[in-house]
Amino acid sequence: MAGLAAIHPVPGVRLGTACAGIRQPGRRDLTILELAAGGQAAAVFTRNRFRAAPVRIAERHLAAAAPRYLLVNTGYANAGTGERGEPDALACCQALAERTGAALEAVVPFSTGVIGEPLPVERIRAGLDAALGELAADGWEAAAEAIQTTDTRRKLASYRVALSTGTCTITGMAKGAGMIRPDMATMLAFVATDARLPAAALDEALHRSVARSFNRVTIDGDTSTNDACLLAASGLGPEVAGEGADRERFQAALDAVCIDLARAIAADGEGATRLVDVAVSGAADTAEAERVAFTVAESPLVKTALAAGDPNWGRILAAVGRAEVDDLDLAGVAIALGDVPVVSGGGRAPDYDEAAAAAQLAGSAVRIGIDLGRGRGEATVWTCDLTAEYVRINAEYRS
């Protein structure tokens, strides 16, 4: 398996974008992804009770037909829009279906942006021809820019993996910088491959990767109404059959793409200056490790200390202590900042060096290591620091 600095086109997949003026004039805000006939897809969606209209339609359409087109708009989320939400989303799908000859159910909609505002259907309709005219196999970078909201950079990942039946490509893009704590953040992710594998295997592979990547990202603890991750397979490449080495290699490459995208989301958190890995080991099981990691990663006190580059390890200790771990032996807990021991034996490590700990927080990437000393469970959660800029961005988001 090799990760590529360049973003590799996926045979059977084309992308096109347009400036539709959905919310802001002069920016790319409409994206179409075309999947070759005979392709298939699996998807995971938000569990938020106020699931957006496009989420509900996307689920129905994917259950009814093989997808040919993904239709993605940014600017307005079409969530919290009441009875008009679904008709508006369907009208956009219908317009694309009419232009391409595809069945209505073969068009799958996705939206992101401001909640509670109606979808500007006519602007989206008007932008479809331009987006279709730009469909190209190398359209990933433009599309990754077009799906952004408060993101400051494009989020892309691409890997090639050698199988016994040939070499397949897996390429993906994502958006998300705030309202991020997926439970399947405002997060959308689209991954495509030319590999050929059964629908059930595609679905299983996606769920495994999401559990190891997007479901371990948190920026602010808020789950969006529109979160979605879709894996499309054109089937024009090598076959991934059975449960053997090929399946394992494909899964590892898909995991790598999703983890790269998840870490890119965390690194681009609104106002963030540091990407933070919270790595918990020695837990009773994986669920316990995740619980502790998320408690630390979502602590405002920990995150603001990280923003200041302040090794205030007492905040980390306190977060671990409130993570609802039954019968936790405090003497068995060890905490480190990077490779600097901070806590052991229930208190400050004997060889703790404040200057060395501060140096670990001086860069753009920080690792908090937590060993609970009670088992083999482990998990890593990716987050970022919490700065005044996060407050400014979200205070001014709709202005």
PASEGU-507749 format. One line per 10 residues: number of its first residue (from 1); their letters; for each residue z, y, x of N, C-alpha, C. Coordinates in steps of 0.02 Angstrom, whole numbers, plus 50000, padded with zeros to 5 digits. Last residue first. Example, Ala and Ser with C-alpha at 12.3 -4.5 7.8 and 13.67 -1.06 7.14 Angstrom:
<atoms>
2	SA	50354,49888,50642,50357,49947,50684,50394,50002,50645 ~ 50390,49716,50660,50390,49775,50615,50390,49835,50660
</atoms>
This chain:
<atoms>
399	SRYEANIRVY	50507,51814,48838,50490,51886,48839,50423,51898,48872 ~ 50550,51686,48844,50506,51703,48788,50484,51775,48789 ~ 50629,51682,48963,50573,51635,48953,50525,51658,48899 ~ 50738,51749,49010,50678,51789,48999,50618,51747,48977 ~ 50834,51653,49029,50852,51711,48987,50789,51750,48967 ~ 50771,51568,49116,50781,51545,49048,50805,51601,49002 ~ 50764,51648,49233,50704,51618,49204,50714,51599,49132 ~ 50902,51680,49254,50853,51732,49240,50791,51703,49206 ~ 50958,51553,49280,50981,51593,49222,50929,51646,49204 ~ 50889,51522,49397,50882,51478,49338,50903,51516,49275
389	EATLDCTWVT	50935,51621,49483,50866,51624,49461,50853,51579,49401 ~ 51061,51582,49519,51055,51637,49470,50984,51643,49443 ~ 51050,51400,49531,51051,51468,49557,51049,51520,49501 ~ 51091,51243,49572,51090,51288,49514,51101,51359,49539 ~ 50991,51115,49656,51047,51162,49650,51038,51207,49589 ~ 50936,50960,49581,50927,51019,49623,50988,51063,49616 ~ 50910,50781,49583,50925,50844,49549,50910,50902,49597 ~ 50898,50608,49559,50871,50667,49593,50885,50730,49551 ~ 50999,50468,49589,50977,50518,49541,50954,50579,49580 ~ 51005,50299,49627,50996,50366,49653,50969,50410,49597
379	AEGRGRGLDI	51119,50161,49626,51068,50202,49592,51065,50270,49626 ~ 51196,49999,49625,51176,50060,49658,51122,50096,49617 ~ 51317,49867,49634,51274,49912,49594,51258,49975,49632 ~ 51405,49786,49696,51339,49793,49727,51292,49838,49687 ~ 51577,49845,49711,51525,49798,49690,51460,49812,49725 ~ 51665,49942,49753,51689,49893,49703,51635,49844,49681 ~ 51645,50066,49822,51682,50011,49852,51706,49958,49804 ~ 51574,50178,49794,51633,50165,49752,51673,50106,49777 ~ 51504,50298,49891,51515,50226,49890,51580,50213,49851 ~ 51386,50420,49890,51449,50402,49859,51454,50326,49857
369	GIRVASGALQ	51302,50552,49968,51312,50480,49965,51382,50464,49939 ~ 51188,50672,49944,51258,50658,49931,51265,50583,49923 ~ 51072,50759,50038,51090,50693,50012,51166,50689,50005 ~ 50950,50887,50021,51020,50868,50030,51031,50798,50003 ~ 50828,50997,50079,50841,50931,50051,50912,50910,50070 ~ 50818,51116,50144,50790,51113,50076,50801,51046,50043 ~ 50974,51148,50236,50903,51137,50228,50881,51134,50155 ~ 51111,51156,50237,51073,51216,50256,50998,51209,50243 ~ 51195,51052,50219,51174,51088,50159,51128,51147,50174 ~ 51229,51009,50344,51191,50962,50301,51164,50997,50239
359	AAAAAEDYDP	51307,51112,50389,51241,51106,50417,51197,51059,50375 ~ 51426,51084,50323,51388,51143,50303,51316,51139,50328 ~ 51466,50973,50399,51450,50965,50328,51408,51023,50303 ~ 51490,51035,50522,51437,50984,50517,51417,50972,50445 ~ 51596,51116,50486,51535,51147,50510,51476,51097,50506 ~ 51694,51020,50448,51669,51069,50400,51602,51099,50422 ~ 51712,50858,50474,51694,50917,50513,51660,50967,50466 ~ 51826,50723,50466,51786,50773,50430,51775,50835,50473 ~ 51895,50614,50508,51851,50646,50556,51805,50698,50523 ~ 51968,50573,50394,52004,50594,50454,51960,50632,50504
349	ARGGGSVVPV	51911,50638,50237,51902,50591,50292,51936,50617,50356 ~ 52024,50679,50107,51977,50702,50158,51973,50652,50215 ~ 52059,50534,50002,52065,50604,50022,52014,50622,50075 ~ 52043,50399,49979,52073,50440,49927,52081,50513,49944 ~ 51978,50342,50088,52048,50327,50076,52082,50372,50026 ~ 51871,50483,50117,51886,50411,50125,51960,50402,50111 ~ 51746,50606,50122,51803,50577,50087,51810,50504,50105 ~ 51647,50635,50219,51685,50688,50187,51750,50662,50157 ~ 51541,50605,50356,51593,50579,50311,51635,50637,50284 ~ 51374,50647,50367,51440,50674,50383,51492,50645,50334
339	DGLAIAVGAL	51243,50625,50340,51278,50574,50381,51348,50596,50401 ~ 51247,50696,50184,51204,50672,50236,51239,50617,50274 ~ 51408,50691,50149,51353,50739,50143,51306,50724,50200 ~ 51496,50556,50071,51467,50587,50130,51415,50639,50110 ~ 51638,50467,50017,51587,50516,50001,51562,50546,50066 ~ 51714,50319,49956,51692,50358,50014,51636,50404,49993 ~ 51849,50234,49881,51792,50280,49872,51778,50317,49937 ~ 51964,50161,49888,51902,50128,49908,51841,50172,49904 ~ 52065,50235,49837,52067,50222,49909,52002,50190,49934 ~ 52043,50229,49701,52025,50290,49737,52023,50279,49812
329	DLDDVEARGV	51976,50114,49606,52024,50116,49662,52005,50175,49706 ~ 51958,50123,49435,51930,50144,49499,51985,50148,49552 ~ 51972,50076,49303,52008,50045,49358,51979,50061,49426 ~ 51813,50130,49243,51877,50097,49230,51906,50068,49294 ~ 51743,50281,49253,51741,50216,49287,51810,50184,49279 ~ 51711,50412,49203,51729,50356,49159,51717,50288,49192 ~ 51696,50519,49287,51636,50483,49267,51650,50420,49227 ~ 51790,50596,49347,51783,50601,49274,51723,50562,49247 ~ 51780,50573,49484,51841,50553,49449,51837,50557,49374 ~ 51662,50633,49519,51666,50560,49522,51725,50536,49481
319	AALIRGWNPD	51705,50766,49505,51653,50740,49462,51653,50663,49461 ~ 51800,50776,49609,51821,50784,49539,51770,50756,49491 ~ 51716,50760,49721,51771,50713,49708,51792,50716,49635 ~ 51639,50874,49709,51607,50809,49704,51659,50757,49687 ~ 51737,50971,49728,51700,50970,49665,51665,50903,49655 ~ 51778,50947,49858,51825,50934,49804,51791,50932,49736 ~ 51681,50993,49943,51679,50922,49924,51729,50905,49869 ~ 51593,51113,49971,51655,51111,49931,51661,51041,49901 ~ 51502,51167,50073,51524,51097,50068,51591,51090,50032 ~ 51384,51277,50015,51456,51271,50026,51478,51198,50019
309	GAALATKVLP	51262,51329,49984,51269,51293,50047,51341,51282,50066 ~ 51249,51382,49860,51279,51424,49911,51281,51392,49980 ~ 51200,51274,49792,51158,51335,49797,51184,51381,49852 ~ 51309,51189,49798,51249,51172,49835,51204,51232,49844 ~ 51390,51255,49707,51412,51249,49776,51352,51233,49821 ~ 51315,51233,49592,51321,51301,49617,51347,51302,49689 ~ 51329,51093,49579,51263,51122,49588,51265,51194,49614 ~ 51467,51075,49557,51434,51045,49616,51369,51081,49630 ~ 51478,51148,49438,51517,51167,49496,51488,51138,49560 ~ 51395,51081,49348,51378,51150,49368,51417,51172,49430
299	SEAVTFAVRE	51346,50917,49366,51405,50961,49369,51385,51031,49390 ~ 51244,50827,49372,51243,50877,49318,51303,50922,49317 ~ 51272,50743,49477,51209,50782,49479,51208,50837,49427 ~ 51391,50681,49436,51391,50726,49494,51330,50772,49492 ~ 51342,50609,49327,51399,50654,49319,51402,50704,49376 ~ 51240,50532,49382,51223,50586,49336,51281,50634,49326 ~ 51318,50444,49462,51268,50488,49493,51250,50546,49447 ~ 51396,50377,49367,51428,50419,49418,51378,50468,49447 ~ 51294,50312,49296,51342,50356,49262,51376,50403,49311 ~ 51232,50233,49393,51195,50288,49361,51242,50337,49328
289	AEATDAAGSV	51336,50143,49419,51311,50186,49472,51273,50246,49443 ~ 51345,50080,49295,51402,50119,49320,51379,50167,49375 ~ 51220,50018,49291,51238,50067,49240,51296,50110,49263 ~ 51227,49926,49398,51181,49983,49401,51200,50037,49351 ~ 51402,49889,49432,51335,49871,49412,51292,49934,49414 ~ 51508,49934,49510,51514,49868,49478,51445,49843,49455 ~ 51448,50010,49664,51470,50012,49594,51474,49941,49566 ~ 51398,50031,49791,51463,49999,49784,51491,50001,49714 ~ 51323,50195,49781,51322,50124,49797,51391,50096,49785 ~ 51223,50332,49738,51286,50296,49726,51276,50223,49742
279	AVDVLRTAGE	51156,50479,49787,51148,50407,49796,51216,50373,49790 ~ 51072,50611,49743,51140,50586,49733,51135,50510,49732 ~ 50974,50724,49824,50978,50653,49809,51052,50635,49801 ~ 50905,50878,49787,50968,50843,49800,50962,50770,49778 ~ 50817,51014,49848,50811,50949,49816,50873,50909,49836 ~ 50849,51187,49833,50863,51124,49868,50850,51065,49821 ~ 50824,51294,49756,50810,51303,49827,50820,51238,49866 ~ 50767,51329,49589,50797,51285,49640,50778,51305,49710 ~ 50717,51394,49479,50761,51431,49523,50788,51391,49581 ~ 50690,51244,49400,50688,51317,49391,50741,51351,49435
269	GDAAIARALD	50639,51121,49517,50682,51143,49463,50684,51219,49459 ~ 50562,51058,49610,50534,51119,49580,50576,51142,49520 ~ 50628,50943,49641,50621,50994,49693,50597,51060,49666 ~ 50611,50872,49521,50678,50895,49541,50674,50950,49593 ~ 50473,50849,49527,50502,50886,49471,50569,50914,49491 ~ 50466,50771,49642,50432,50836,49641,50458,50880,49584 ~ 50532,50657,49599,50563,50698,49651,50531,50768,49654 ~ 50434,50613,49507,50502,50629,49485,50538,50674,49536 ~ 50325,50588,49591,50320,50639,49539,50389,50661,49515 ~ 50377,50484,49670,50353,50546,49701,50350,50603,49650
259	ICVADLAAQF	50403,50390,49569,50459,50419,49606,50437,50483,49641 ~ 50272,50361,49527,50319,50391,49480,50379,50422,49516 ~ 50216,50306,49646,50186,50364,49613,50237,50399,49568 ~ 50305,50197,49666,50299,50250,49716,50269,50313,49686 ~ 50282,50118,49553,50349,50147,49565,50344,50206,49612 ~ 50151,50081,49582,50164,50122,49523,50233,50155,49529 ~ 50175,50005,49697,50134,50065,49701,50145,50111,49642 ~ 50254,49902,49643,50281,49944,49696,50242,50008,49703 ~ 50164,49845,49551,50226,49876,49527,50255,49923,49581 ~ 50068,49792,49640,50049,49844,49592,50111,49882,49567
249	RERDAGEGAV	50147,49699,49706,50118,49754,49744,50097,49810,49697 ~ 50179,49613,49600,50233,49647,49636,50206,49707,49675 ~ 50053,49566,49565,50092,49604,49516,50148,49643,49551 ~ 50020,49498,49683,49980,49555,49660,50019,49598,49611 ~ 50116,49395,49688,50118,49448,49737,50078,49509,49716 ~ 50137,49353,49512,50142,49341,49584,50142,49403,49627 ~ 50120,49338,49378,50183,49368,49400,50191,49363,49476 ~ 49953,49374,49312,50013,49334,49323,50073,49374,49348 ~ 49839,49489,49390,49854,49433,49346,49920,49401,49364 ~ 49746,49618,49393,49814,49604,49413,49838,49549,49366
239	EPGLGSAALL	49579,49643,49450,49625,49614,49402,49694,49604,49433 ~ 49507,49800,49507,49528,49730,49515,49579,49707,49463 ~ 49431,49913,49387,49447,49891,49454,49470,49819,49456 ~ 49419,49955,49259,49357,49949,49298,49369,49925,49369 ~ 49528,49982,49180,49505,49913,49184,49442,49903,49223 ~ 49595,50100,49159,49524,50097,49140,49498,50026,49140 ~ 49749,50134,49095,49714,50087,49138,49642,50081,49116 ~ 49878,50254,49092,49812,50233,49067,49780,50187,49119 ~ 50036,50291,49045,49999,50255,49096,49935,50230,49066 ~ 50134,50432,49007,50081,50386,48986,50047,50356,49047
229	CADNTSTDGD	50278,50504,48948,50246,50477,49008,50197,50424,48986 ~ 50357,50645,48878,50312,50588,48871,50287,50568,48940 ~ 50455,50759,48785,50448,50717,48844,50402,50658,48831 ~ 50481,50849,48682,50411,50830,48695,50401,50783,48754 ~ 50607,50897,48673,50578,50869,48612,50510,50838,48624 ~ 50705,50859,48821,50657,50897,48781,50636,50860,48718 ~ 50872,50861,48871,50814,50820,48856,50769,50857,48807 ~ 50966,50937,48996,50936,50945,48930,50874,50901,48923 ~ 51017,50937,49124,51049,50893,49075,51019,50898,49006 ~ 50948,51006,49220,50999,51043,49183,51033,51001,49128
219	ITVRNFSRAV	50885,50908,49295,50889,50976,49320,50946,51013,49286 ~ 50871,50741,49339,50904,50789,49296,50904,50857,49331 ~ 50802,50579,49343,50795,50650,49361,50836,50692,49313 ~ 50787,50450,49307,50839,50465,49356,50830,50536,49383 ~ 50679,50428,49229,50744,50424,49197,50802,50432,49245 ~ 50578,50432,49323,50587,50490,49279,50655,50488,49243 ~ 50624,50302,49400,50599,50367,49424,50617,50423,49376 ~ 50656,50181,49349,50672,50192,49419,50655,50262,49442 ~ 50609,50185,49220,50681,50175,49230,50702,50191,49301 ~ 50472,50195,49246,50507,50252,49216,50583,50246,49227
209	SRHLAEDLAA	50446,50065,49295,50439,50123,49338,50476,50184,49311 ~ 50470,49985,49181,50507,49974,49243,50505,50036,49288 ~ 50376,50038,49092,50447,50043,49077,50490,50032,49139 ~ 50256,50002,49159,50273,50072,49148,50348,50079,49135 ~ 50261,49861,49155,50259,49896,49219,50279,49969,49212 ~ 50257,49838,49017,50316,49818,49055,50319,49855,49122 ~ 50128,49885,48987,50187,49915,48956,50250,49899,48996 ~ 50051,49796,49062,50047,49868,49074,50108,49903,49047 ~ 50084,49676,49001,50103,49686,49071,50100,49760,49089 ~ 50028,49694,48876,50100,49684,48881,50124,49696,48952
199	APLRADTAVF	49892,49706,48909,49928,49762,48879,50003,49754,48886 ~ 49844,49638,49070,49857,49633,48998,49899,49691,48973 ~ 49742,49736,49184,49798,49691,49170,49812,49691,49095 ~ 49653,49809,49308,49645,49774,49244,49703,49725,49236 ~ 49655,49973,49382,49673,49902,49381,49664,49874,49311 ~ 49637,50105,49393,49577,50067,49375,49592,49992,49371 ~ 49758,50215,49319,49739,50165,49368,49674,50133,49345 ~ 49861,50361,49296,49802,50320,49280,49787,50272,49337 ~ 49984,50455,49215,49967,50413,49272,49908,50370,49251 ~ 50067,50597,49170,50007,50557,49155,49986,50521,49218
189	ALMTAMDPRI	50206,50672,49097,50178,50638,49155,50121,50594,49132 ~ 50307,50809,49055,50250,50768,49037,50225,50735,49101 ~ 50460,50882,49007,50423,50841,49055,50364,50806,49022 ~ 50561,51016,49010,50510,50987,48966,50463,50949,49013 ~ 50567,50792,49009,50619,50831,49017,50577,50888,49011 ~ 50699,50416,48915,50649,50367,48894,50643,50299,48923 ~ 50756,50545,48939,50792,50487,48913,50740,50442,48883 ~ 50761,50672,49064,50725,50625,49022,50770,50568,48998 ~ 50802,50811,49079,50848,50754,49086,50818,50700,49042 ~ 50760,50973,49085,50743,50909,49115,50804,50864,49118
179	MGAGKAMGTI	50735,51109,49065,50746,51065,49008,50729,50993,49029 ~ 50615,51137,49199,50676,51151,49163,50677,51111,49098 ~ 50505,51080,49252,50546,51119,49298,50613,51136,49265 ~ 50355,50991,49242,50424,50995,49222,50464,51033,49274 ~ 50220,50876,49247,50245,50944,49243,50317,50942,49220 ~ 50115,50768,49345,50171,50781,49301,50184,50855,49298 ~ 49997,50638,49383,50018,50708,49383,50075,50717,49334 ~ 49929,50502,49483,49967,50531,49427,49981,50605,49437 ~ 49842,50353,49520,49849,50425,49530,49885,50455,49470 ~ 49802,50210,49600,49848,50236,49550,49860,50310,49567
169	TCTGTSLAVR	49673,50092,49631,49699,50160,49640,49748,50176,49584 ~ 49650,49935,49715,49653,49977,49656,49686,50044,49673 ~ 49548,49820,49797,49594,49877,49805,49592,49920,49742 ~ 49551,49641,49761,49520,49704,49780,49572,49759,49786 ~ 49624,49529,49735,49561,49536,49699,49523,49600,49717 ~ 49740,49542,49802,49698,49486,49822,49629,49491,49790 ~ 49754,49720,49834,49771,49659,49798,49725,49603,49822 ~ 49811,49866,49904,49766,49809,49915,49794,49747,49879 ~ 49821,50023,49831,49856,49961,49846,49806,49903,49850 ~ 49840,50196,49849,49795,50139,49844,49833,50077,49865
159	YSALKRRTDT	49908,50336,49761,49916,50279,49807,49858,50230,49795 ~ 49962,50499,49731,49906,50452,49729,49916,50398,49782 ~ 50024,50636,49637,50037,50580,49683,49980,50531,49676 ~ 50075,50803,49599,50025,50751,49601,50046,50696,49650 ~ 50109,50951,49532,50144,50890,49549,50095,50831,49542 ~ 50094,51122,49581,50065,51062,49550,50102,51001,49576 ~ 50226,51243,49557,50178,51206,49598,50153,51146,49560 ~ 50315,51298,49472,50288,51342,49524,50236,51308,49567 ~ 50334,51285,49295,50325,51254,49361,50297,51306,49410 ~ 50341,51329,49168,50377,51369,49218,50374,51337,49287
149	TQIAEAAAEW	50210,51242,49142,50239,51298,49106,50276,51342,49156 ~ 50056,51150,49175,50119,51182,49195,50144,51232,49143 ~ 49932,51098,49153,49987,51073,49111,50054,51105,49127 ~ 49848,51154,49249,49841,51175,49180,49898,51152,49135 ~ 49877,51089,49368,49895,51160,49361,49895,51181,49288 ~ 49827,50965,49342,49898,50970,49358,49922,51042,49354 ~ 49691,50998,49326,49730,50976,49268,49805,50982,49281 ~ 49656,51029,49456,49650,51081,49405,49692,51062,49344 ~ 49678,50902,49513,49716,50960,49536,49714,51017,49485 ~ 49589,50812,49445,49662,50804,49442,49699,50868,49461
139	GDAALEGLAA	49450,50801,49440,49482,50856,49405,49558,50855,49404 ~ 49360,50711,49491,49405,50745,49538,49440,50804,49505 ~ 49282,50671,49385,49329,50622,49414,49379,50655,49461 ~ 49273,50791,49252,49252,50766,49318,49304,50718,49345 ~ 49232,50906,49129,49256,50838,49143,49227,50812,49209 ~ 49191,51030,49089,49218,51024,49157,49242,50953,49174 ~ 49156,51020,48958,49104,51035,49007,49126,51029,49079 ~ 49278,51004,48897,49232,50947,48900,49178,50958,48952 ~ 49323,51137,48910,49359,51083,48943,49315,51021,48950 ~ 49229,51203,48829,49235,51220,48900,49270,51165,48938
129	DLGARIREVP	49255,51144,48704,49189,51136,48735,49192,51151,48810 ~ 49389,51184,48675,49371,51114,48687,49305,51106,48724 ~ 49426,51312,48640,49426,51294,48711,49401,51225,48726 ~ 49426,51317,48502,49377,51357,48538,49372,51339,48612 ~ 49537,51237,48472,49469,51215,48453,49417,51252,48495 ~ 49636,51325,48520,49626,51259,48551,49557,51232,48535 ~ 49622,51431,48433,49612,51442,48505,49600,51376,48541 ~ 49651,51369,48312,49584,51396,48323,49571,51408,48397 ~ 49788,51332,48324,49736,51282,48318,49667,51310,48335 ~ 49922,51366,48397,49863,51407,48383,49799,51364,48380
119	LPEGIVGTSF	50064,51297,48319,50010,51285,48366,49950,51329,48349 ~ 50211,51398,48290,50154,51357,48267,50100,51352,48321 ~ 50366,51379,48376,50308,51421,48361,50250,51377,48340 ~ 50465,51292,48415,50475,51329,48353,50418,51375,48334 ~ 50467,51303,48593,50484,51266,48532,50488,51314,48473 ~ 50345,51332,48715,50397,51360,48673,50405,51318,48610 ~ 50289,51182,48796,50296,51254,48793,50353,51275,48748 ~ 50166,51057,48761,50225,51080,48797,50228,51155,48795 ~ 50090,50911,48689,50101,50983,48691,50164,50999,48731 ~ 49962,50792,48661,50024,50809,48696,50030,50885,48699
109	PVVAELAAGT	49870,50667,48566,49890,50736,48582,49957,50741,48619 ~ 49734,50564,48583,49807,50564,48586,49831,50633,48608 ~ 49606,50489,48498,49626,50552,48529,49702,50556,48525 ~ 49582,50380,48423,49571,50372,48494,49586,50436,48533 ~ 49594,50415,48292,49651,50381,48322,49643,50371,48397 ~ 49464,50466,48268,49522,50511,48269,49581,50479,48305 ~ 49340,50400,48379,49381,50394,48319,49441,50441,48325 ~ 49217,50505,48458,49272,50458,48460,49306,50454,48392 ~ 49122,50601,48469,49104,50541,48433,49158,50487,48434 ~ 49154,50723,48523,49142,50667,48569,49118,50603,48535
99	REALAQCCAL	49177,50813,48422,49135,50834,48478,49115,50776,48523 ~ 49265,50745,48338,49198,50763,48313,49151,50781,48370 ~ 49378,50737,48420,49344,50676,48399,49273,50691,48375 ~ 49414,50871,48428,49391,50837,48489,49354,50773,48471 ~ 49450,50893,48294,49398,50934,48325,49371,50901,48388 ~ 49554,50802,48279,49493,50793,48241,49436,50832,48272 ~ 49652,50860,48361,49626,50793,48376,49559,50782,48342 ~ 49674,50976,48287,49650,50981,48356,49620,50914,48378 ~ 49724,50921,48170,49663,50962,48167,49633,50969,48237 ~ 49841,50862,48214,49786,50819,48193,49720,50858,48189
89	ADPEGREGTG	49918,50975,48237,49901,50931,48293,49842,50887,48275 ~ 49927,51024,48104,49897,51065,48157,49876,51021,48216 ~ 49991,50918,48035,49923,50938,48018,49889,50980,48072 ~ 50118,50920,48109,50071,50865,48114,50001,50883,48092 ~ 50172,51052,48074,50164,51028,48142,50112,50973,48149 ~ 50200,51092,47946,50134,51108,47971,50120,51078,48040 ~ 50332,51057,47918,50278,51019,47887,50210,51033,47916 ~ 50409,51106,48072,50411,51085,48003,50350,51047,47981 ~ 50419,51137,48204,50370,51175,48165,50364,51150,48093 ~ 50484,51076,48308,50522,51119,48263,50477,51162,48220
79	ANAYGTNVLL	50345,51090,48417,50407,51056,48398,50449,51103,48356 ~ 50236,51140,48487,50226,51113,48419,50284,51067,48401 ~ 50247,51205,48607,50265,51135,48605,50249,51101,48538 ~ 50136,51313,48689,50175,51300,48629,50185,51225,48621 ~ 50097,51303,48827,50109,51367,48794,50153,51359,48734 ~ 49970,51176,48843,50032,51208,48863,50037,51275,48828 ~ 49899,51025,48779,49901,51098,48782,49969,51121,48808 ~ 49793,50889,48795,49857,50918,48816,49852,50994,48815 ~ 49731,50742,48742,49722,50814,48731,49789,50848,48743 ~ 49647,50602,48800,49712,50635,48795,49698,50709,48789
69	YRPAAAALHR	49532,50485,48733,49545,50553,48756,49619,50571,48748 ~ 49536,50352,48701,49479,50376,48738,49492,50445,48768 ~ 49647,50214,48671,49636,50285,48682,49571,50299,48720 ~ 49629,50096,48543,49627,50107,48616,49611,50180,48628 ~ 49738,50116,48399,49673,50111,48432,49680,50119,48508 ~ 49868,50115,48348,49812,50101,48303,49747,50087,48339 ~ 49962,50151,48440,49972,50087,48406,49910,50066,48366 ~ 49916,50276,48475,49915,50224,48526,49925,50154,48496 ~ 49941,50343,48354,49872,50333,48376,49868,50278,48429 ~ 50082,50344,48347,50042,50311,48295,49971,50295,48320
59	EAIRVPAARF	50116,50417,48463,50140,50348,48453,50097,50311,48402 ~ 50053,50539,48434,50032,50499,48493,50055,50427,48485 ~ 50127,50584,48325,50056,50565,48316,50033,50521,48374 ~ 50251,50610,48385,50246,50562,48329,50174,50538,48319 ~ 50211,50705,48480,50243,50642,48501,50236,50589,48446 ~ 50163,50812,48403,50117,50773,48444,50146,50707,48469 ~ 50289,50854,48341,50234,50825,48302,50185,50786,48345 ~ 50436,50807,48437,50382,50852,48418,50328,50815,48379 ~ 50595,50755,48385,50533,50738,48420,50475,50779,48392 ~ 50734,50780,48369,50684,50828,48348,50619,50816,48386
49	RNRTFVAAAQ	50803,50681,48437,50795,50674,48364,50742,50722,48337 ~ 50739,50615,48588,50766,50673,48553,50753,50667,48478 ~ 50680,50522,48663,50722,50497,48610,50756,50554,48573 ~ 50508,50535,48720,50576,50560,48713,50613,50526,48656 ~ 50412,50387,48764,50421,50453,48735,50495,50471,48730 ~ 50289,50302,48855,50360,50307,48840,50373,50379,48818 ~ 50143,50196,48844,50177,50261,48847,50251,50254,48830 ~ 49988,50128,48898,50057,50118,48877,50092,50185,48884 ~ 49815,50094,48863,49869,50136,48887,49936,50112,48861 ~ 49646,50049,48912,49705,50043,48870,49761,50086,48901
39	GGAALELITL	49465,50042,48901,49529,50054,48934,49586,50047,48885 ~ 49351,50036,48830,49379,49973,48850,49445,49980,48887 ~ 49278,50182,48897,49282,50134,48842,49307,50067,48868 ~ 49379,50283,49006,49319,50243,48992,49331,50195,48933 ~ 49459,50430,48957,49467,50362,48981,49406,50321,48960 ~ 49485,50598,48994,49440,50549,48963,49449,50482,48997 ~ 49590,50728,48960,49582,50669,49003,49541,50619,48965 ~ 49592,50900,48950,49567,50839,48919,49562,50786,48973 ~ 49694,51043,48929,49671,50988,48972,49647,50929,48929 ~ 49729,51212,48935,49704,51158,48893,49673,51105,48938
29	DRRGPQRIGA	49757,51317,49016,49811,51294,48973,49790,51237,48926 ~ 49730,51428,49144,49711,51362,49118,49769,51334,49079 ~ 49736,51600,49097,49762,51543,49135,49738,51478,49103 ~ 49696,51710,49019,49674,51705,49088,49703,51649,49129 ~ 49838,51744,48913,49767,51749,48930,49754,51737,49004 ~ 49955,51633,48849,49943,51685,48899,49869,51687,48916 ~ 49937,51543,48746,49994,51588,48745,49986,51647,48793 ~ 49799,51506,48745,49846,51480,48696,49908,51523,48690 ~ 49680,51532,48811,49720,51588,48788,49772,51567,48737 ~ 49607,51432,48869,49599,51440,48796,49640,51500,48770
19	CATGLRVGPV	49528,51384,49000,49572,51440,48984,49562,51456,48910 ~ 49523,51206,49029,49495,51269,49005,49549,51322,48997 ~ 49475,51051,49110,49522,51102,49088,49486,51164,49065 ~ 49457,50873,49124,49429,50940,49119,49479,50988,49091 ~ 49437,50715,49204,49481,50767,49177,49444,50833,49176 ~ 49407,50538,49191,49384,50606,49206,49430,50656,49173 ~ 49404,50371,49242,49446,50426,49217,49415,50493,49239 ~ 49332,50273,49304,49340,50268,49232,49383,50322,49202 ~ 49422,50271,49455,49361,50251,49419,49375,50242,49345 ~ 49512,50408,49500,49521,50341,49472,49457,50323,49435
9	PHIAALGAM	49520,50500,49655,49494,50489,49587,49505,50417,49565 ~ 49664,50538,49748,49607,50495,49741,49584,50490,49668 ~ 49712,50673,49838,49720,50643,49772,49657,50604,49756 ~ 49763,50652,50008,49715,50675,49958,49729,50639,49892 ~ 49861,50576,50065,49871,50648,50064,49824,50679,50012 ~ 49912,50425,49989,49858,50466,50014,49876,50540,50011 ~ 49999,50277,50034,49997,50340,49998,49946,50386,50029 ~ 49958,50109,50027,49955,50171,50067,49954,50231,50021 ~ 50000,49940,50043,50000,50000,50000,50000,50062,50044
</atoms>
